[in-house]
Amino acid sequence: MKTKSVVCIFSSRSCPLIRIYKMKPGSICLFVFILASCFSFGAYSQKSKMLIESTDLIKAIYSDVNYTITDGVKSTEIAYEATNGKAMKIFILEVDLKEPSISMKVSMPDGGNSYGMQQMTRQAASMDSMGHRVWAGVNADFYNMKTGVPRGVIHRNGKAIKTDYDDRNRGFFGITKDKKALVGINEEYLVKSANLQMPEIVGGGVMLLKNGIVLPQTDKSVDPRTCVGISADSTDVFFLMVDGRDVPYSNGMTLIELAVCLKALGADTAINLDGGGSTTYFVRRFPAFRENRFDIRNRPSDPTGERTVANGIVVISDL
């Protein structure tokens, strides 16, 4: 069967990007799908527009997909060429805590309060039930990879499980009793956890943003990443996951690049979470409680796939 060459020009911020596709007769539907998935007419999602307008990190966008997971929970997945020429794939999970049915919980292995390691999709399944449906989740704190003991603090269902840090340069993410998100440094933990009544707290890494200011970082490494930021009024939560260590699919980000992206997306304060092979982002595929209901959206960098981790943060609805 003969093939034809089709030249397609994709739009980008700085210059057009030309791709040539070898196509069989009758494959026009496939071509239209490829064209649409790359948003060749500049129909970028809101999140892509924010990143393009407020950062200098994006040269050309190849794929831009956004969808609503459930009321108050949205996801955006963007594949692009960075201005340094590297391929990138990022995932944005936005949670609106003003939505009455939505809450956020800390997860641990088997839905309990004991230290250990378990894949995030398994942790989510152990918490998933009618009236307590898990819709999405990410990995959270750094941890001892032999024992599963997290490096930072952790509160779950109002119980303080661990209240100390192994390093002063660590932060935390928490949800207050009145459904406000909070990000802080370890020196603030004791006062804020007591005064604000935070039933859900999980430790994290270094602060990335503080009152809208990108903070300097000594770590310049480029890696897969998971991080979380919150809006100035503490009602919107932004998770950013970045795939990496997988050239030419996705290269990874520095901590400064994470902060710049989170600020562009609307975050006022943010911290880094565990990254590398631990970076995991999953969403619920359908409301039913079937075995394969959770879908990992990113591509974990470990050769074995989804890693076992100490804890995570999941999005719950009471519907």
Backbone bond lengths (Angstrom), bond angles and torsions (degrees), N, CA, C in turn:
res aa  C-N    CA-C-N  psi(-1)  N-CA   C-N-CA  omega(-1)  CA-C   N-CA-C  phi
1 M - - - 1.475 - - 1.528 109.36 -
2 K 1.328 116.28 133.53 1.450 120.54 -178.52 1.521 111.15 -73.49
3 T 1.311 115.33 151.91 1.462 120.20 176.18 1.515 109.02 -119.63
4 K 1.315 115.77 157.88 1.449 122.02 176.30 1.521 109.61 -121.74
5 S 1.306 115.55 148.39 1.459 120.05 176.79 1.523 108.77 -92.85
6 V 1.314 115.75 129.82 1.458 121.01 178.16 1.513 108.33 -117.47
7 V 1.306 116.97 126.45 1.454 121.65 177.94 1.519 108.55 -94.43
8 C 1.320 116.16 127.67 1.469 121.06 -179.18 1.517 108.97 -123.37
9 I 1.320 117.20 129.31 1.462 121.96 179.04 1.521 108.53 -104.72
10 F 1.315 116.68 117.82 1.453 122.65 178.89 1.526 109.21 -97.34
11 S 1.306 115.39 139.29 1.461 118.31 179.60 1.514 110.87 -79.52
12 S 1.320 116.02 151.91 1.458 121.69 173.45 1.512 107.41 -147.78
13 R 1.329 116.04 172.61 1.450 119.04 -178.29 1.528 111.80 -68.48
14 S 1.323 116.57 -36.84 1.459 119.36 -171.77 1.524 113.97 -103.00
15 C 1.330 117.72 -32.02 1.453 118.94 -176.59 1.522 109.42 -165.32
16 P 1.333 117.50 157.40 1.458 118.85 176.51 1.509 110.57 -69.79
17 L 1.317 115.75 152.03 1.455 121.74 179.75 1.517 107.73 -121.48
18 I 1.327 117.94 121.56 1.452 121.56 -173.69 1.521 109.95 -102.70
19 R 1.318 115.86 132.40 1.452 121.96 175.67 1.524 108.55 -127.92
20 I 1.328 118.20 141.76 1.456 122.32 178.26 1.522 107.75 -113.47
21 Y 1.351 116.43 126.05 1.451 121.92 -178.61 1.521 109.94 -112.74
22 K 1.309 118.14 134.32 1.455 123.58 171.93 1.528 107.02 -87.88
23 M 1.352 116.24 120.07 1.453 119.22 -172.63 1.522 110.42 -129.15
24 K 1.324 115.20 143.02 1.457 121.41 175.62 1.524 109.53 -85.16
25 P 1.325 118.16 152.84 1.461 119.97 175.26 1.529 110.61 -57.06
26 G 1.299 116.48 139.37 1.463 120.42 179.34 1.503 113.90 88.36
27 S 1.346 117.68 0.48 1.459 119.92 -177.51 1.516 112.34 -98.74
28 I 1.344 115.73 25.02 1.458 119.73 -178.36 1.522 111.90 -61.47
29 C 1.339 117.24 -32.63 1.468 119.88 179.32 1.516 111.19 -63.11
30 L 1.336 116.81 -41.39 1.456 120.79 177.47 1.515 109.98 -62.80
31 F 1.329 116.53 -41.06 1.457 119.91 179.73 1.525 111.47 -62.83
32 V 1.335 116.27 -42.89 1.455 120.29 179.30 1.524 110.23 -62.30
33 F 1.343 116.91 -39.28 1.460 120.81 178.40 1.527 110.52 -63.12
34 I 1.340 116.48 -45.97 1.465 119.79 179.06 1.525 110.27 -60.78
35 L 1.322 115.49 -43.81 1.458 120.28 -178.94 1.518 111.14 -62.42
36 A 1.339 115.88 -44.80 1.462 120.02 -178.70 1.509 111.77 -66.36
37 S 1.342 117.05 -40.02 1.457 119.93 -176.78 1.525 111.42 -66.96
38 C 1.310 117.21 -23.41 1.460 120.67 179.67 1.528 112.53 -94.49
39 F 1.332 117.15 0.04 1.461 120.99 176.55 1.534 110.90 50.43
40 S 1.331 115.58 52.51 1.455 120.03 -173.74 1.523 113.51 -66.10
41 F 1.339 116.95 -14.64 1.455 118.88 -179.12 1.521 111.85 -98.41
42 G 1.314 117.34 15.87 1.454 120.42 175.23 1.516 113.84 79.78
43 A 1.344 117.97 13.59 1.468 121.04 -178.77 1.517 109.92 -81.64
44 Y 1.311 116.19 65.65 1.449 120.91 -176.57 1.527 110.87 -75.01
45 S 1.319 115.54 153.34 1.457 120.48 174.51 1.521 109.48 -69.61
46 Q 1.324 115.53 165.81 1.462 119.89 179.50 1.515 111.50 -58.39
47 K 1.331 117.53 -41.52 1.466 120.67 -178.29 1.527 111.12 -65.99
48 S 1.335 117.30 -39.94 1.459 119.64 177.82 1.517 111.01 -63.67
49 K 1.330 116.47 -42.48 1.460 120.22 178.25 1.526 111.34 -59.86
50 M 1.335 115.90 -41.22 1.465 119.95 179.93 1.525 111.03 -63.31
51 L 1.335 116.29 -41.10 1.461 120.28 179.53 1.525 111.54 -69.16
52 I 1.333 116.74 -40.12 1.459 120.67 179.60 1.525 110.88 -64.94
53 E 1.331 115.88 -44.15 1.460 120.24 -174.60 1.530 113.55 -76.40
54 S 1.337 117.04 -27.66 1.468 119.45 -171.83 1.520 114.97 -111.93
55 T 1.328 117.62 -0.40 1.465 120.34 176.15 1.524 108.96 -134.20
56 D 1.317 115.82 168.52 1.466 120.73 174.11 1.522 110.08 -114.57
57 L 1.336 116.46 32.56 1.459 121.48 -173.09 1.530 113.56 -94.32
58 I 1.333 117.67 -19.13 1.465 120.60 -171.39 1.525 111.25 -109.30
59 K 1.340 115.32 127.45 1.461 121.55 175.60 1.524 111.13 -97.53
60 A 1.335 117.15 -45.86 1.461 121.24 -179.26 1.516 109.48 -151.79
61 I 1.326 116.88 137.37 1.459 121.78 178.42 1.525 109.23 -99.30
62 Y 1.330 115.86 127.71 1.456 121.31 -179.75 1.530 112.42 -95.85
63 S 1.311 115.99 -36.02 1.464 120.71 -177.16 1.513 108.71 -147.98
64 D 1.332 115.95 137.09 1.462 121.39 -175.22 1.527 107.43 -144.72
65 V 1.317 115.96 101.92 1.463 120.96 -175.07 1.522 109.01 -122.03
66 N 1.321 116.65 129.32 1.462 119.82 176.20 1.508 109.47 -134.16
67 Y 1.339 116.11 145.82 1.463 120.64 -176.28 1.524 109.59 -156.20
68 T 1.315 114.96 156.10 1.459 121.90 175.94 1.520 108.86 -92.41
69 I 1.314 116.46 125.73 1.466 121.33 179.27 1.520 109.91 -81.30
70 T 1.317 116.35 -47.09 1.457 124.38 172.77 1.519 106.61 -160.96
71 D 1.316 117.83 176.83 1.467 119.64 -178.32 1.533 110.63 -54.89
72 G 1.330 116.21 126.08 1.455 120.88 177.71 1.516 115.37 83.83
73 V 1.324 117.92 2.05 1.473 121.30 -177.14 1.527 109.23 -132.29
74 K 1.331 116.64 117.43 1.463 121.63 -177.02 1.520 110.76 -126.11
75 S 1.321 114.96 151.15 1.466 120.89 179.47 1.520 110.02 -129.94
76 T 1.325 115.74 142.52 1.462 122.38 174.94 1.524 108.29 -132.74
77 E 1.337 116.70 134.58 1.463 122.52 179.48 1.518 107.83 -125.03
78 I 1.331 115.86 122.68 1.463 120.62 -173.80 1.525 110.16 -127.29
79 A 1.325 115.98 126.00 1.466 121.95 171.20 1.522 107.38 -108.45
80 Y 1.320 117.13 130.56 1.458 119.38 -176.22 1.524 111.36 -152.38
81 E 1.322 113.73 166.04 1.463 120.77 170.28 1.519 107.35 -97.25
82 A 1.318 116.48 124.37 1.455 120.69 179.09 1.528 110.16 -75.02
83 T 1.316 115.70 163.21 1.467 119.65 179.68 1.525 112.53 -65.21
84 N 1.333 116.91 -16.80 1.464 119.99 175.32 1.526 112.17 -87.82
85 G 1.345 116.48 4.86 1.454 121.18 177.42 1.513 114.98 89.07
86 K 1.329 117.91 -2.72 1.461 122.08 -177.74 1.532 111.02 -86.29
87 A 1.334 115.18 145.31 1.466 120.53 174.28 1.524 109.61 -76.44
88 M 1.336 117.12 143.26 1.460 122.28 -178.08 1.522 110.76 -138.82
89 K 1.320 115.29 146.69 1.471 121.71 171.53 1.520 107.19 -136.42
90 I 1.341 115.91 121.83 1.459 121.19 -178.92 1.516 110.51 -127.08
91 F 1.331 114.92 157.99 1.458 122.28 -176.96 1.528 108.12 -134.18
92 I 1.316 115.86 129.83 1.462 121.27 -179.18 1.520 109.10 -118.19
93 L 1.309 116.43 124.86 1.464 122.42 175.17 1.521 107.36 -114.46
94 E 1.323 116.51 117.85 1.464 121.70 -179.18 1.524 109.22 -112.18
95 V 1.326 115.88 128.50 1.461 121.79 -178.11 1.521 109.27 -121.30
96 D 1.330 115.85 125.24 1.459 122.33 178.92 1.528 108.15 -98.30
97 L 1.317 116.44 104.90 1.457 120.72 -177.55 1.532 112.92 -73.62
98 K 1.327 116.73 -6.85 1.467 119.73 174.83 1.525 111.43 -75.48
99 E 1.337 116.86 -18.20 1.458 120.69 176.41 1.531 109.13 -65.98
100 P 1.340 118.89 119.08 1.475 121.26 -173.07 1.527 115.32 -57.17
101 S 1.324 117.22 -33.87 1.466 119.53 -174.52 1.525 113.67 -82.33
102 I 1.346 117.52 -9.72 1.468 121.25 -171.60 1.523 112.14 -98.34
103 S 1.326 115.48 139.05 1.462 122.15 171.22 1.527 108.29 -142.78
104 M 1.319 115.99 171.87 1.453 120.84 178.66 1.521 109.23 -130.87
105 K 1.329 115.03 139.80 1.456 121.08 -176.16 1.520 110.64 -131.68
106 V 1.319 115.64 152.49 1.459 121.97 171.23 1.525 108.35 -84.22
107 S 1.322 116.81 136.31 1.468 120.83 177.64 1.518 110.50 -108.98
108 M 1.338 114.60 150.60 1.463 122.90 172.96 1.522 107.69 -140.46
109 P 1.326 118.61 167.32 1.465 120.50 -177.58 1.521 113.24 -54.22
110 D 1.332 115.06 133.79 1.473 123.96 175.97 1.522 113.12 59.64
111 G 1.322 117.30 20.50 1.448 120.37 177.37 1.515 114.45 71.04
112 G 1.331 117.02 15.78 1.458 120.88 -177.29 1.513 113.07 -104.30
113 N 1.326 115.22 -162.00 1.467 121.64 -180.00 1.524 112.03 -119.48
114 S 1.327 116.75 18.64 1.467 121.14 -178.06 1.525 110.23 -101.05
115 Y 1.325 115.82 145.02 1.458 120.83 178.69 1.524 110.63 -66.79
116 G 1.293 114.58 147.29 1.454 121.17 178.91 1.509 109.39 169.54
117 M 1.318 116.55 -169.55 1.456 121.65 179.57 1.518 109.42 -137.19
118 Q 1.315 115.31 135.41 1.454 121.47 -178.49 1.532 108.53 -157.74
119 Q 1.304 116.56 147.86 1.448 120.08 177.90 1.523 110.62 -60.22
120 M 1.341 116.30 146.60 1.461 120.38 -177.92 1.519 112.33 -60.56
121 T 1.323 118.40 -37.95 1.461 119.76 179.42 1.525 111.38 -65.10
122 R 1.320 117.24 -30.72 1.473 121.08 176.24 1.526 110.06 -74.61
123 Q 1.329 117.10 -41.46 1.464 119.98 176.74 1.529 109.82 -59.58
124 A 1.332 115.89 -42.90 1.461 120.00 -179.46 1.522 111.08 -64.11
125 A 1.315 116.97 -42.83 1.468 120.58 -179.04 1.525 111.53 -60.63
126 S 1.332 116.60 -34.65 1.466 120.04 -178.60 1.524 112.39 -71.53
127 M 1.344 117.58 -16.05 1.466 121.88 179.79 1.528 112.33 -103.88
128 D 1.295 116.83 -6.15 1.463 123.18 -168.73 1.521 111.80 -87.82
129 S 1.335 116.53 123.16 1.467 120.09 179.74 1.521 109.66 -159.58
130 M 1.306 116.87 168.96 1.455 120.91 176.85 1.526 109.24 -59.13
131 G 1.345 115.48 133.18 1.450 119.64 -178.18 1.516 113.74 78.30
132 H 1.338 116.59 -0.09 1.470 122.55 179.89 1.530 107.31 -149.85
133 R 1.331 114.59 52.79 1.458 121.31 -170.92 1.531 110.51 -82.37
134 V 1.325 116.07 128.64 1.461 122.33 177.79 1.524 109.12 -85.57
135 W 1.348 116.58 126.97 1.459 121.07 -177.48 1.527 113.81 -108.14
136 A 1.302 117.85 -26.74 1.468 120.52 -179.22 1.520 108.56 -166.22
137 G 1.325 116.25 165.59 1.459 118.84 178.12 1.515 112.50 -171.40
138 V 1.332 114.28 163.20 1.462 121.96 178.16 1.526 108.64 -138.47
139 N 1.329 115.98 160.37 1.465 120.36 171.80 1.524 109.35 -70.40
140 A 1.328 117.34 162.85 1.470 118.83 -175.50 1.529 112.67 -127.51
141 D 1.333 117.99 -101.24 1.457 121.24 -165.68 1.528 113.35 -78.23
142 F 1.330 114.69 155.91 1.466 122.28 167.80 1.529 108.34 -65.17
143 Y 1.318 117.41 158.45 1.466 119.01 -174.12 1.528 110.95 -159.69
144 N 1.339 114.97 163.26 1.462 122.04 173.77 1.529 107.72 -74.01
145 M 1.318 116.58 116.53 1.460 120.09 -172.99 1.516 113.95 -76.18
146 K 1.332 117.39 -0.99 1.468 121.16 172.95 1.525 111.84 -97.86
147 T 1.338 116.00 -36.72 1.466 119.74 -174.33 1.529 113.88 -109.67
148 G 1.332 116.86 -20.23 1.456 119.66 -176.22 1.514 114.14 81.96
149 V 1.319 117.52 5.15 1.471 119.90 178.89 1.529 108.72 -73.49
150 P 1.323 118.81 124.22 1.466 120.58 179.92 1.523 111.50 -68.21
151 R 1.314 116.70 153.82 1.458 121.02 -177.89 1.526 112.36 -82.00
152 G 1.322 116.77 -16.41 1.457 120.46 -179.66 1.512 111.77 -120.61
153 V 1.323 115.07 -163.03 1.465 121.92 -176.56 1.523 110.44 -79.33
154 I 1.320 114.77 161.61 1.461 118.87 173.78 1.532 109.69 -155.45
155 H 1.321 115.53 129.09 1.462 123.62 170.73 1.522 106.70 -120.56
156 R 1.306 115.45 142.07 1.465 118.76 179.01 1.515 109.57 -143.81
157 N 1.342 116.52 127.29 1.468 121.96 -178.80 1.524 112.12 53.46
158 G 1.337 115.11 37.67 1.459 119.88 176.97 1.516 115.08 83.89
159 K 1.329 118.08 -0.72 1.462 121.57 -179.56 1.522 110.53 -104.41
160 A 1.327 117.03 127.77 1.467 121.91 176.94 1.527 108.44 -80.64
161 I 1.315 116.45 108.06 1.470 121.66 -176.83 1.525 111.24 -89.98
162 K 1.327 116.45 -38.80 1.460 121.47 177.99 1.526 107.82 -143.41
163 T 1.326 116.38 131.05 1.469 120.50 -172.54 1.527 113.01 -122.94
164 D 1.329 117.75 15.32 1.459 120.19 -179.35 1.530 110.45 -129.56
165 Y 1.340 114.58 160.89 1.459 123.40 178.20 1.515 109.43 -113.37
166 D 1.343 116.25 157.58 1.464 118.75 173.85 1.524 111.18 -100.40
167 D 1.342 117.10 2.68 1.456 121.16 -178.02 1.521 107.86 -156.07
168 R 1.312 117.31 136.34 1.462 120.75 -177.35 1.529 112.49 -69.89
169 N 1.346 117.10 -21.33 1.467 120.12 -177.94 1.523 111.65 -91.01
170 R 1.311 114.62 49.24 1.460 119.18 -179.79 1.521 110.21 -127.21
171 G 1.332 114.59 152.67 1.453 119.94 -179.97 1.514 111.42 -120.66
172 F 1.330 115.34 -169.24 1.462 120.22 178.30 1.523 109.71 -149.95
173 F 1.328 115.00 158.14 1.458 123.46 174.03 1.519 106.81 -123.56
174 G 1.327 115.84 134.41 1.452 118.65 -178.16 1.511 112.77 -143.93
175 I 1.334 115.13 162.60 1.460 123.10 175.08 1.524 107.39 -121.54
176 T 1.329 115.87 125.44 1.459 120.33 -178.37 1.525 110.82 -79.24
177 K 1.319 114.60 170.17 1.454 120.73 -179.26 1.523 112.09 -62.02
178 D 1.348 117.22 -29.14 1.467 121.01 178.83 1.530 112.30 -97.70
179 K 1.347 116.78 25.48 1.469 123.76 172.72 1.514 113.49 63.64
180 K 1.299 117.74 44.44 1.454 122.98 171.10 1.529 108.15 -112.29
181 A 1.326 116.08 139.67 1.459 120.63 178.87 1.521 110.05 -87.01
182 L 1.329 115.74 148.45 1.455 120.52 -179.09 1.517 109.69 -141.58
183 V 1.323 115.80 136.50 1.466 122.79 172.93 1.511 107.32 -124.16
184 G 1.336 116.84 134.11 1.458 119.47 -179.62 1.513 111.84 -153.86
185 I 1.336 115.68 174.06 1.456 121.69 176.26 1.525 109.38 -94.21
186 N 1.330 116.28 164.98 1.462 118.54 -172.67 1.522 113.76 -62.08
187 E 1.347 116.98 -28.76 1.458 118.77 178.88 1.534 112.28 -65.83
188 E 1.334 116.66 -22.00 1.463 121.20 -179.73 1.516 113.10 -90.25
189 Y 1.310 116.47 -11.04 1.463 120.95 -170.59 1.524 113.64 -57.98
190 L 1.321 118.51 -52.23 1.462 120.75 -173.78 1.525 112.06 -62.36
191 V 1.317 116.25 -43.96 1.470 119.84 -178.31 1.519 111.04 -68.92
192 K 1.328 116.39 -48.99 1.462 119.65 -175.35 1.525 112.22 -69.93
193 S 1.315 117.54 -38.24 1.461 119.00 179.73 1.518 111.36 -66.08
194 A 1.328 117.51 -30.96 1.465 121.04 178.85 1.529 111.59 -79.84
195 N 1.329 116.23 -46.74 1.462 120.48 -175.58 1.523 113.65 -73.24
196 L 1.328 117.33 -34.70 1.454 120.47 -173.81 1.522 113.29 -98.93
197 Q 1.308 118.41 -2.74 1.460 122.79 178.40 1.530 111.10 51.69
198 M 1.314 115.57 77.90 1.459 121.45 -178.24 1.523 110.74 -104.20
199 P 1.320 118.29 102.72 1.462 120.51 -179.43 1.525 113.75 -71.75
200 E 1.353 116.18 -21.75 1.464 120.31 -178.91 1.524 109.25 -123.72
201 I 1.331 116.83 116.63 1.470 122.10 177.34 1.522 108.27 -140.80
202 V 1.317 115.27 139.69 1.458 119.84 174.41 1.520 108.35 -138.10
203 G 1.326 116.13 143.08 1.454 121.07 -179.51 1.515 112.36 -74.63
204 G 1.319 114.89 164.62 1.459 120.89 178.16 1.504 110.85 -151.32
205 G 1.319 115.78 -163.78 1.454 121.28 -178.14 1.513 111.73 -98.73
206 V 1.315 115.49 -139.73 1.467 120.95 -174.96 1.522 111.11 -73.73
207 M 1.324 115.40 155.29 1.457 121.35 172.69 1.529 109.08 -70.67
208 L 1.326 115.54 137.89 1.462 121.60 178.43 1.521 111.95 -104.13
209 L 1.332 115.83 -40.76 1.461 123.28 -178.78 1.513 109.41 -131.33
210 K 1.307 117.09 144.18 1.462 122.20 175.33 1.517 107.90 -141.48
211 N 1.341 116.39 114.32 1.470 121.68 -178.93 1.527 111.90 52.65
212 G 1.333 115.45 41.55 1.456 121.20 177.13 1.512 115.96 80.38
213 I 1.321 117.45 2.95 1.467 121.92 -178.92 1.529 109.78 -101.75
214 V 1.331 116.81 127.58 1.464 121.72 175.69 1.523 108.63 -72.16
215 L 1.319 116.74 122.97 1.460 121.51 -175.12 1.532 111.34 -88.02
216 P 1.331 118.01 146.02 1.475 120.72 177.66 1.523 110.82 -67.78
217 Q 1.330 116.33 150.76 1.459 121.62 -178.38 1.522 110.33 -132.96
218 T 1.329 115.97 140.88 1.466 120.24 175.60 1.530 111.56 -86.04
219 D 1.326 116.38 -26.55 1.463 121.56 179.16 1.519 108.87 -81.33
220 K 1.327 117.18 115.56 1.461 122.18 -178.25 1.531 112.17 -105.67
221 S 1.327 118.35 9.30 1.457 121.60 -174.14 1.523 111.43 -67.92
222 V 1.333 115.09 153.34 1.460 123.26 176.83 1.522 107.57 -108.20
223 D 1.326 116.88 117.08 1.461 120.72 -172.63 1.527 111.11 -147.32
224 P 1.345 116.96 166.88 1.462 119.10 165.87 1.531 108.11 -61.58
225 R 1.326 117.24 146.99 1.467 120.08 -172.66 1.526 112.31 -139.45
226 T 1.330 114.00 150.14 1.460 122.97 164.87 1.522 106.16 -131.10
227 C 1.323 117.41 134.26 1.459 120.25 178.61 1.527 109.03 -151.65
228 V 1.332 115.32 167.72 1.463 119.64 -178.26 1.521 110.09 -141.91
229 G 1.319 115.99 137.87 1.449 122.22 176.11 1.513 110.35 -131.15
230 I 1.322 116.55 160.52 1.457 121.14 179.76 1.530 109.68 -130.92
231 S 1.317 116.37 154.06 1.452 121.59 177.76 1.521 110.59 -73.59
232 A 1.322 116.37 166.78 1.464 120.93 -177.72 1.525 112.19 -62.53
233 D 1.349 117.36 -29.70 1.469 119.76 179.42 1.524 113.07 -93.04
234 S 1.344 116.94 5.76 1.479 123.22 174.27 1.523 114.46 66.44
235 T 1.340 117.90 17.91 1.466 119.70 -178.77 1.529 113.64 -106.51
236 D 1.329 117.41 -13.96 1.463 121.07 177.73 1.523 109.31 -116.51
237 V 1.325 115.60 133.86 1.465 121.89 -179.70 1.524 108.14 -117.46
238 F 1.329 115.68 133.17 1.457 121.95 -178.94 1.533 109.39 -120.30
239 F 1.309 116.31 114.02 1.458 120.95 172.01 1.523 107.99 -99.14
240 L 1.326 116.00 135.06 1.461 121.69 177.11 1.518 108.31 -124.61
241 M 1.322 115.45 121.20 1.456 121.76 177.23 1.521 108.95 -115.73
242 V 1.326 116.56 136.67 1.462 122.18 -176.42 1.522 108.97 -127.63
243 D 1.319 116.78 122.85 1.461 119.76 174.12 1.519 110.11 -77.97
244 G 1.328 116.11 153.51 1.463 119.69 -178.57 1.511 112.17 -164.96
245 R 1.344 115.02 -178.59 1.471 122.56 -178.39 1.532 111.15 59.42
246 D 1.316 116.56 29.01 1.465 120.59 -174.74 1.533 109.22 -144.79
247 V 1.320 115.95 65.91 1.463 121.68 178.48 1.533 107.94 -76.17
248 P 1.356 119.65 135.40 1.469 127.51 8.39 1.527 114.43 -95.38
249 Y 1.325 119.05 12.31 1.461 120.50 -178.56 1.527 112.61 -69.60
250 S 1.332 117.69 -55.08 1.465 120.57 179.88 1.514 110.21 -158.31
251 N 1.321 115.92 138.39 1.456 121.87 -170.93 1.526 114.02 -92.10
252 G 1.349 117.61 -37.69 1.463 121.38 -174.09 1.520 110.72 110.93
253 M 1.339 116.14 175.07 1.467 121.47 -177.06 1.516 111.49 -132.57
254 T 1.328 114.65 158.87 1.464 121.14 168.71 1.525 108.45 -85.72
255 L 1.337 116.55 168.32 1.461 120.80 178.17 1.532 111.24 -65.51
256 I 1.324 116.68 -37.20 1.463 120.23 178.34 1.530 110.23 -63.34
257 E 1.309 116.80 -43.43 1.474 120.32 178.67 1.522 111.18 -62.12
258 L 1.338 116.81 -39.06 1.470 119.70 175.50 1.520 111.14 -58.03
259 A 1.325 115.88 -47.74 1.460 121.01 -178.16 1.523 111.33 -61.76
260 V 1.325 116.66 -42.74 1.459 121.34 179.91 1.530 110.25 -61.79
261 C 1.329 116.44 -43.01 1.469 120.70 179.08 1.525 111.67 -65.47
262 L 1.315 117.35 -45.88 1.457 120.38 -179.36 1.522 111.84 -62.38
263 K 1.317 116.45 -39.61 1.467 119.51 177.18 1.527 110.39 -62.85
264 A 1.325 116.85 -43.02 1.463 120.69 179.37 1.528 111.89 -63.02
265 L 1.326 116.60 -31.72 1.469 121.39 -178.77 1.524 113.03 -78.65
266 G 1.345 117.03 -12.34 1.452 120.12 177.88 1.507 115.55 117.96
267 A 1.331 117.56 4.36 1.467 120.38 179.05 1.523 110.80 -77.77
268 D 1.322 115.94 144.29 1.468 122.79 177.48 1.526 111.08 -104.29
269 T 1.335 116.27 -34.95 1.464 123.19 179.45 1.524 107.87 -138.34
270 A 1.330 117.41 142.70 1.462 119.84 -174.78 1.517 111.29 -156.61
271 I 1.331 115.20 154.66 1.462 121.44 173.04 1.532 110.00 -132.06
272 N 1.310 114.39 157.73 1.454 121.73 173.01 1.527 109.02 -81.93
273 L 1.327 115.96 146.66 1.462 122.11 173.03 1.527 108.15 -115.94
274 D 1.314 116.88 -177.85 1.459 120.42 -179.11 1.532 109.40 -64.29
275 G 1.322 115.91 136.21 1.459 121.12 -179.11 1.511 111.50 -124.38
276 G 1.320 116.37 -141.25 1.458 120.13 -177.58 1.520 111.12 61.12
277 G 1.321 115.87 -136.82 1.458 120.71 179.51 1.512 114.13 -69.42
278 S 1.341 116.69 -11.90 1.464 120.08 179.52 1.523 112.73 -79.63
279 T 1.341 117.52 -22.01 1.460 120.12 -175.63 1.520 111.26 -56.29
280 T 1.329 115.10 118.33 1.463 122.16 -177.57 1.516 109.24 -141.23
281 Y 1.312 116.21 131.91 1.461 122.35 175.34 1.525 108.72 -134.53
282 F 1.318 116.25 121.20 1.461 119.40 179.29 1.517 110.13 -128.18
283 V 1.327 115.46 155.92 1.459 121.75 174.54 1.531 108.63 -132.75
284 R 1.312 115.30 161.06 1.458 120.69 177.24 1.534 108.49 -82.80
285 R 1.311 116.56 132.23 1.457 121.60 -177.66 1.516 112.54 -82.91
286 F 1.339 117.22 -32.69 1.463 121.18 -178.18 1.524 108.34 -159.39
287 P 1.348 117.90 157.63 1.466 120.71 -175.52 1.524 114.67 -65.12
288 A 1.315 117.74 -27.50 1.466 120.62 -175.66 1.519 111.84 -63.04
289 F 1.330 115.68 157.38 1.475 121.49 -176.52 1.524 111.10 -95.82
290 R 1.330 116.36 46.84 1.452 120.29 178.20 1.523 110.76 -81.76
291 E 1.314 115.84 164.97 1.462 122.27 -173.17 1.528 112.27 -60.15
292 N 1.323 117.19 -39.19 1.473 120.88 -174.15 1.525 112.26 -99.42
293 R 1.330 117.78 33.38 1.463 120.18 -174.44 1.526 113.94 -74.38
294 F 1.328 118.59 -18.94 1.464 120.74 179.86 1.526 110.92 -102.98
295 D 1.313 115.32 132.98 1.455 122.27 -176.26 1.533 109.54 -119.34
296 I 1.314 117.56 120.80 1.465 121.14 176.76 1.526 108.12 -76.28
297 R 1.322 116.21 118.60 1.451 120.58 -174.36 1.530 112.47 -86.69
298 N 1.321 117.64 -32.24 1.462 118.39 179.46 1.525 110.09 -88.83
299 R 1.308 116.74 -178.83 1.458 122.07 179.76 1.533 108.02 -117.48
300 P 1.360 117.84 92.72 1.469 120.09 -179.05 1.519 111.08 -53.76
301 S 1.335 116.28 141.89 1.467 120.44 -171.63 1.516 113.86 -81.28
302 D 1.341 118.70 -14.38 1.463 119.66 176.43 1.531 109.65 -66.22
303 P 1.334 118.08 140.90 1.473 120.38 178.74 1.525 112.70 -59.64
304 T 1.330 116.69 -26.69 1.464 120.94 -178.59 1.525 112.76 -86.30
305 G 1.338 117.69 -1.86 1.458 120.19 178.54 1.514 112.27 92.46
306 E 1.327 116.66 -140.35 1.460 121.75 -174.45 1.529 111.39 -59.53
307 R 1.315 115.94 125.87 1.456 122.43 -176.97 1.532 110.78 -86.83
308 T 1.324 116.40 152.08 1.465 120.32 170.46 1.532 108.36 -80.04
309 V 1.329 116.78 131.16 1.459 122.04 -176.14 1.527 110.36 -128.49
310 A 1.321 115.67 167.56 1.463 120.77 -174.68 1.521 113.00 -78.50
311 N 1.324 116.70 -39.40 1.459 119.41 -177.11 1.522 110.13 -160.59
312 G 1.316 115.69 174.48 1.452 120.51 -179.32 1.512 110.68 -158.56
313 I 1.320 114.87 -175.81 1.462 122.52 176.60 1.520 106.85 -126.68
314 V 1.321 116.78 126.84 1.459 120.75 -178.99 1.524 110.33 -121.50
315 V 1.329 114.25 151.97 1.461 122.22 178.32 1.525 108.20 -100.54
316 I 1.340 115.92 125.41 1.466 122.59 -173.34 1.523 109.15 -118.73
317 S 1.333 115.97 144.72 1.470 119.23 167.72 1.524 108.52 -124.24
318 D 1.328 115.50 154.57 1.464 119.39 178.86 1.515 112.06 -94.11
319 L 1.332 116.69 14.72 1.472 121.45 179.72 1.526 110.85 -85.85
